[in-house]
Amino acid sequence: MKPLRQLLPLLLFAIAAPIPAKTPANPVPEGDNATMTAAARSDIKPVLFVLTSHGTKGSTGEATGYYLGEVTHPLAELQEAGIVVEFASIQGGEPPVDGLDLKDAVNARYWNDAEFRDGVRHTQRLGDVDAAKYSAIFFAGGHGAMWDFPTSPDVPRVTQAIYEAGGVVGAVCHGPAALVNVKLADGSWLVAGKNLSAFTDSEERAVKLDKVVPFLLATTLTQRGATHHPAPDWTSKVVVDGRLVTGQNPQSAAGVGAAMRDVLLGRPAAH
């Protein structure tokens, strides 16, 4: 055994030597705390994110699908609070994606994350979902939602079950297309008498798709008895009416996620 005086310099070197940091495969930009995932909460059941499986804008042949930022931004808000999210789509499997803007730091963080990509590649088919497993359901937008959300028989079934069990229903941009044909057990429209927000007729005209989509979303929700609250085009608008949380456009996506989080946690509504 070496005497202590010979070991001392080695010990001092070991203490002083820096420990090399492991660089993550997809580093999170400094300050991007909204995309960090907290430890999963066991006191709140998962939230089900539903994505469109429809990939074309009517007869135009133009590609569409779910809008990436309308998934990633609400997801970040919920995961930061430790709320687990699972994915489903109308047809299951990998739904088409639109709005693949990787200059958006939150989009880039998730799109480069293997767990997220696996989740959106292997979505559950909504028809196979057990509504009792979830505390909330969230419908992401993207123009594809205008075609398959309103016509799917599974959308009203799962939405009604979650809502009438005391769960939260959320949607953003074109996601509220899911709500136009949802009825409650008493036969009334879920949105009747409710305050909400959705992609406006003005915004639809601005993107020159008002003659392409099968119906104008805000107008149709109003016809179902909802009170639609629009903001100026492309500005954030989130409306919370009890356990119904809706947002107007992509700019509202993070706000919808934050509002759903607050409702699930029993916090006072911020909107």
C-alpha positions in Angstrom: 0.0 0.0 0.0 1.3 3.5 -0.9 1.9 5.9 2.0 -0.7 8.6 2.4 1.7 11.4 1.3 2.0 9.6 -2.1 -1.8 9.2 -2.5 -2.6 12.8 -1.5 -1.7 14.4 -4.8 -3.8 11.8 -6.7 -6.8 12.5 -4.4 -6.5 16.3 -4.9 -6.3 15.8 -8.7 -9.4 13.6 -8.7 -11.3 16.2 -6.7 -10.3 19.1 -8.9 -10.7 17.3 -12.2 -14.0 18.3 -13.9 -16.6 15.5 -14.7 -17.3 15.6 -18.4 -21.0 16.4 -19.0 -23.0 14.0 -21.2 -24.4 15.9 -24.2 -28.0 14.9 -24.9 -28.8 13.6 -28.4 -31.3 16.5 -28.8 -30.3 19.3 -26.4 -33.1 21.6 -25.2 -32.3 25.2 -25.9 -31.4 27.2 -22.7 -34.4 28.7 -21.2 -36.8 26.4 -23.1 -38.3 25.2 -19.8 -41.8 24.8 -21.2 -40.7 21.7 -23.0 -39.3 19.9 -20.0 -41.1 16.9 -18.7 -41.9 16.6 -15.0 -42.3 13.4 -13.1 -45.7 11.8 -14.0 -48.5 12.5 -11.6 -50.4 9.4 -10.4 -53.4 11.4 -9.2 -54.6 12.5 -12.6 -55.5 10.0 -15.4 -53.9 10.6 -18.8 -55.1 13.1 -21.3 -56.0 11.7 -24.8 -54.8 13.8 -27.7 -56.7 13.0 -30.9 -55.2 13.7 -34.3 -56.8 13.8 -37.7 -56.1 11.0 -40.2 -57.2 13.0 -43.2 -54.4 14.1 -45.5 -55.8 16.3 -48.3 -57.6 19.6 -48.5 -60.8 18.5 -50.2 -60.5 18.2 -54.0 -57.5 20.4 -54.2 -55.0 17.6 -53.8 -53.0 19.8 -51.4 -51.5 17.9 -48.4 -52.7 18.6 -44.9 -53.1 16.7 -41.6 -52.7 17.6 -37.9 -50.8 20.8 -37.3 -47.6 20.0 -35.4 -47.5 23.1 -33.2 -51.1 22.5 -32.1 -49.9 19.2 -30.6 -46.5 20.1 -29.3 -47.3 23.3 -27.5 -50.3 22.0 -25.5 -48.3 18.8 -24.8 -45.4 20.9 -23.4 -47.8 22.7 -21.0 -49.3 19.4 -19.7 -46.0 17.5 -19.5 -44.4 20.3 -17.6 -47.1 19.7 -14.9 -46.5 15.9 -14.9 -49.7 15.2 -16.7 -49.4 12.1 -18.9 -50.6 12.3 -22.6 -51.5 9.5 -24.9 -52.2 9.7 -28.7 -55.0 8.5 -30.8 -56.2 9.3 -34.3 -59.3 8.5 -36.3 -57.8 5.6 -38.2 -54.9 4.8 -35.9 -51.3 4.3 -36.9 -49.3 7.3 -38.2 -51.4 10.3 -39.1 -50.3 12.9 -41.7 -48.6 16.0 -40.3 -48.8 19.6 -41.4 -47.1 22.8 -40.2 -43.7 21.1 -39.8 -42.0 24.2 -38.7 -38.7 23.2 -37.0 -37.6 26.8 -36.5 -40.2 26.7 -33.6 -38.1 25.5 -30.7 -40.9 23.5 -29.1 -41.7 21.7 -32.4 -38.0 20.9 -32.9 -37.6 19.6 -29.4 -40.4 17.1 -29.8 -39.9 16.2 -33.5 -36.3 15.2 -32.6 -37.4 13.2 -29.6 -37.6 9.5 -30.2 -40.4 8.9 -27.6 -42.7 11.6 -29.1 -42.0 10.4 -32.7 -42.8 6.8 -31.7 -46.1 8.0 -30.0 -47.3 9.8 -33.1 -46.2 7.0 -35.4 -48.3 4.4 -33.5 -51.4 6.2 -32.4 -54.4 4.2 -31.1 -57.4 4.0 -33.3 -60.0 6.1 -31.7 -62.6 3.4 -32.1 -60.5 1.1 -29.8 -60.2 3.7 -27.0 -61.6 3.0 -23.5 -62.9 6.5 -22.5 -62.8 5.5 -18.8 -59.0 5.6 -18.9 -58.8 9.4 -19.5 -59.3 12.5 -17.5 -59.6 14.7 -20.6 -59.7 14.6 -24.4 -58.0 17.2 -26.6 -58.6 17.6 -30.4 -55.6 19.1 -32.2 -56.3 21.2 -35.3 -55.0 21.1 -38.8 -57.3 21.4 -41.8 -57.7 17.6 -42.0 -59.8 17.8 -38.9 -62.6 19.4 -40.9 -63.2 16.2 -42.8 -62.9 13.3 -40.5 -63.6 14.7 -37.0 -67.2 15.6 -37.7 -68.0 12.3 -39.5 -66.4 9.9 -37.2 -68.9 8.0 -34.9 -66.1 7.5 -32.4 -65.6 11.2 -31.7 -69.0 11.8 -30.2 -68.9 8.5 -28.3 -65.6 9.0 -26.6 -66.1 12.8 -26.1 -69.6 12.3 -24.5 -68.2 9.6 -22.2 -65.3 11.6 -21.0 -67.3 14.8 -20.5 -70.2 13.2 -18.7 -67.8 11.4 -16.4 -66.6 14.8 -15.2 -63.7 15.0 -17.6 -62.3 18.0 -19.6 -62.8 18.5 -23.3 -60.3 20.7 -25.2 -59.8 21.7 -28.8 -57.8 24.3 -30.8 -58.1 25.9 -34.2 -59.9 23.4 -36.4 -59.9 20.9 -33.6 -63.4 22.1 -32.5 -64.7 20.5 -35.7 -64.9 17.5 -33.4 -67.6 19.2 -31.4 -70.1 20.0 -34.1 -71.8 16.6 -33.8 -71.3 15.7 -30.2 -74.5 15.3 -28.2 -75.0 14.6 -24.5 -77.1 11.8 -23.1 -80.1 14.1 -22.9 -79.9 14.7 -26.7 -78.6 18.3 -26.5 -75.5 19.5 -28.3 -72.5 19.6 -26.0 -71.7 23.1 -27.2 -75.2 24.5 -26.8 -75.2 27.4 -24.4 -71.4 27.2 -24.1 -68.8 29.9 -24.7 -66.0 28.8 -27.0 -63.5 29.8 -29.6 -62.4 28.2 -32.9 -60.8 29.1 -36.3 -62.9 32.0 -37.5 -64.7 32.4 -40.8 -62.4 35.4 -41.4 -59.2 33.4 -40.9 -60.6 30.7 -43.3 -61.2 33.3 -45.9 -57.7 34.7 -45.3 -56.1 31.3 -46.2 -58.5 31.0 -49.2 -60.0 27.8 -48.0 -63.5 29.0 -47.2 -64.8 27.4 -50.4 -62.8 24.2 -49.9 -63.7 23.1 -46.4 -67.0 21.3 -46.0 -68.4 23.9 -43.7 -67.4 27.1 -41.9 -66.4 26.1 -38.4 -67.3 29.1 -36.4 -70.7 29.5 -38.1 -71.6 25.9 -37.6 -70.7 25.9 -33.9 -72.9 29.0 -33.5 -75.7 27.2 -35.3 -75.4 24.4 -32.7 -76.1 27.0 -30.0 -72.6 28.0 -29.0 -71.5 31.5 -28.3 -68.3 32.0 -30.4 -65.8 34.5 -29.1 -63.5 35.7 -31.9 -60.3 37.7 -31.6 -58.6 39.5 -34.5 -57.1 37.1 -37.0 -54.0 35.3 -35.9 -54.1 36.5 -32.3 -54.4 34.2 -29.3 -57.8 33.6 -27.9 -58.6 30.9 -25.3 -62.1 30.4 -23.8 -62.8 28.3 -20.7 -66.4 27.4 -20.0 -66.4 25.0 -17.1 -64.8 21.8 -18.4 -64.8 23.0 -22.1 -61.5 24.6 -23.2 -61.1 25.9 -26.7 -58.7 28.1 -28.7 -59.0 30.0 -31.9 -55.8 29.3 -33.9 -52.2 28.0 -33.8 -51.3 31.1 -31.7 -53.7 29.8 -29.0 -52.3 26.3 -28.7 -50.1 26.7 -25.7 -52.8 28.7 -24.0 -55.3 25.8 -24.4 -52.8 23.4 -23.0 -52.2 25.7 -20.0 -55.9 26.2 -19.4 -56.6 22.4 -19.6 -53.7 21.9 -17.1 -55.3 24.4 -14.7 -58.7 22.9 -14.9 -57.3 19.4 -14.3 -55.3 20.7 -11.3 -58.3 22.6 -9.9 -56.7 26.0 -10.3 -58.7 29.2 -11.0 -59.2 29.8 -14.7 -56.7 32.3 -16.1 -58.8 33.0 -19.2 
